Amino acid sequence: VFNLPDGLWVYSFTSFLLILWKGIVSRSNLVYIITPITLALLSEISQFFGLINGVFDFLDLLFYILAFLMSFIFCYDKK
């Protein structure tokens, strides 16, 4: 039930950053572009180890990664 909204959050945040920089990934903006996936994965892994409240779900990890990859498929400038 909650996997899709979590994945859409990662997708929209990553896509926004890629669109902001016109689909160009460079050393100067790479840290910003990987921030959404990093935050999402860290929160889910922290739930696994009991560092933050919540229930670890492997499907959340899958949706995060798929959403991140899909944002690159649709917004990355391949030039």
ABEGO torsion letter per residue (X at the ends): XAAAAAAAAAAAAAAAAAAAAGGBBBAAAAAAAAAAAAAAAAAAAAAAAGABBEBBBAAAAAAAAAAAAAAAAAABBAX
